[in-house]
Amino acid sequence: MKPLSLRRERGLVLVNVWEIGAMSMFAPFPRIDDGTLVLRNFSDDDARFIEEVSDDPLITLIDPVLAQSKVQATSDVDQMQALIDLARSHYVAGVRYYFAIADAETDHAIGHIGLGLKDLQAGRASIGYWIAERKRGQGAAGHALRMLSAWAFTPPGIDRLELYAEPSNEASWRTAERAGYQREGLLRRWWPAEDERRDVYLYSLLRSDPR
């Protein structure tokens, strides 16, 4: 297996874990740190944080791990641990990087940002994010989005990043636009949510786009 490539660029610690266009389950999970925020693997210590956000209807609607498990508010830390293990399994399977967004000083999680890789062989990846309610409106989502976008384009293989936002979630799509993403159109009845399908905006960022 090729050795990992680690370097610092524009204040980011970058770890290249792509091996011929795919993740290696033997590589350590990357840690992206710019001194203000850290994008890192979820740890066992994050169980209480997962419990905190698990009853937020906005988060459970858009998060693939919480939605898949149909989690409700609970004080059962074991159940929260199971969710963390599920998030880790997505990385091991090469499906998705499931990053915790954490404060660089305290390492306390404040949200999540993910990089989906199911279309990696076609040079595409998708990004989704959420922030705990108590930390919204402070710029953390946009900061994390710019960090992850820069990191995703560092190794060869990804030429296009996509993200999706409901028209009613103005905070989300405004965050994408401020990070340089361009709206390409409306995907009608694209997002399966509970008992209905919802429209979403499609946004993209290309490797060649100015940032």
ABEGO torsion letter per residue (X at the ends): XBBBBBBBBGGBBBBBABBGGBBBAABBBBBBBAGABBBBBBBAAAAAAAAAAAABAAAAAABAAAAAAGBBBBABAAAAAAAAAAAAAAAAAGABBBBBBBBAAAGBBAEBBBBBAAAAAAGBBBBBBBBBAAABGAGAAAAAAAAAAAAAAABBGBABBBBBBBAABAAAAAAAAAAGBBBAEBBBGABBBEABBBBBBBBBBBAABBX
